[in-house]
Amino acid sequence: MDDQDLQPISSPTAVKIVDAASHLFLQRGYKAVSITDIIRAAEITKPTLYYYFSDKEELFAQMGLRVLASMGAQLRAAMSIPGDTITRLQAVASAMLADSNADMRMMRHEMFEHMGPANRDRLARAFYLHLYRPVLELMEEGMATGVLTGRFSPLTLTNLFLSLTESFHEFKANSRMAAWSSEQSSPLAMPPLGPDQLVDLFLNGVRAS
C-alpha cells in the first residue's frame, strides 16, 4: 500500500457521512453507534452509505484519517514559521494542545478496542505520516543545529515530546483537571499548563542547575 490510502476521503457526500458518524462516535463511543444512527444523522439512504463505505469500521477509520490529516496540516504550518528550533517547538506544542486535537485520545482508545488489524495498521501508518514524522524532523533539525542534546536519539526525543503533549492535555486551561482544581472543595490547586511550560520542561527538565 502507498500513502494514498492514508488520506481521508474527499467526496462531498462521503465527507458529510463521515462528519455525521464522527459526531456520533465522539458523543456516544464506537460501540453504541449503529449504521441506522449514522444514516439518520447524515440524512441519507442505506445504499448511499454502502456505496462509499463497506461498514462502520471503515467510517471510524475515515474519522481517524481526517483527525490525523488535520493535525498534520497544523504541525506543518507550525514548522514553517520563521525562527529557530525553539520557536518552532513552541508553535508545534500550541498546535498539539489545541482543543480540537483532544479527539485523538478517544480515537486511539477506541481504535485498539474495536478495530481489526488492517485498519489499526492503516491508522498507525497515518499517525507516523501526519504527526510523528513532522515532530521527528524537528528533533533532527534541533540536533543538527546544536539546540538539542546528542545524548538521546531523535526518536527518543520525539517520543518524549509526544508523551508530554499527551499528559499536558489533562492539565491545560479548560481541561477536566483544571475544572476540578477550581472547585472550592478540591484538594487540587494548580495553574493551567500550556505550550510554554511544555517546551521549557522538555528542554530544561526539572533538575536544579
ABEGO torsion letter per residue (X at the ends): XBAAAABBBABAAAAAAAAAAAAAAAAAEAAABBAAAAAAAAGBBAAAAAAABABAAAAAAAAAAAAAAAAAAAAAAAAABBEBAAAAAAAAAAAAABAAAAAAAAAAAAAAAABBAAAAAAAAAAAAAAAAAAAAAAAAAAAAAGABBAABBAAAAAAAAAAAAAAAAAABBGBAAAAAAABAABABBBBBBBAAAAAAAAAAEABBX
